[in-house]
């Protein structure tokens, strides 16, 4: 049985962010990168053209504030999920960004993988089917998940195995 492929647009100026995303997505195998762009206006334009399932965006991207970019992305690609990556370990400010699936630090690769796994689970659930309309962007799907805790728990489980 063939695994469903999800499309991803990466919007990041920092090459380390792009490389982390590419590495994790390639290792995962369920994602196809359909574009990369170094600034917010290009991300918005490209999202309009390719309508990705997922946008991975660097927190500090030139051209628009992160909240404005996320709002534009949801206008251009209403069903796209957004993961915001921070290049520092200060993820508290990411909680202030509305309508994103997750806000993560690139410092913890396992945390990024945990978020991808959770996103796939969401897409494969009945909730995703019910929310497959432009109105779904009005509802926060991120919840109160502490991705660093999820990652830590997974590492502990791996050590026990």
Steps between C-alpha positions, in 0.01 A plus 500: 500500500638837400538769768311823439734788418443846646635812331723745685612855433803617700533874565830576669788739454732311736660206318516297825121513528461383140748215552330384821162495329631322191681239708199425720255492209726273294553263793126491568413405142140623503572851373596649165661844494330705228692823551737710706499877538716745699242765593137552598367655175641209299350252749156654459527503120628144484228376739241644262650301212582165661237481780724295734369275775767637734700821519815493709600858570787663685379725779689811385443524126545823305202672344211445744446432867448134578134557591437687174673226300299222668177692429600544133596135468158395629339736248709356214490134611213466751564138595878535547643434843788717622798406714713795612864432582706722727879500465546567870363304792251773598177331396272684744437781249384242246195433719377848405475414130142414406380222271817294483532129561824531698773742596834327556868564557740359240733409785305175561469286186295239686244767588456583131448132418246468782305792352506341152370173644223683684406690185473176300281354777280808483468479121409133522237560770133579457567853633696586185211392278255707700725805479586478130346835418627859502331545837739252656769768520287683753543220749831446677613143444820524695348452843723503803757247382845551650715371214818500709327273753376269222853477361646429843246225566581338165872501579427337837285234329778432246753452779275246671457298179 
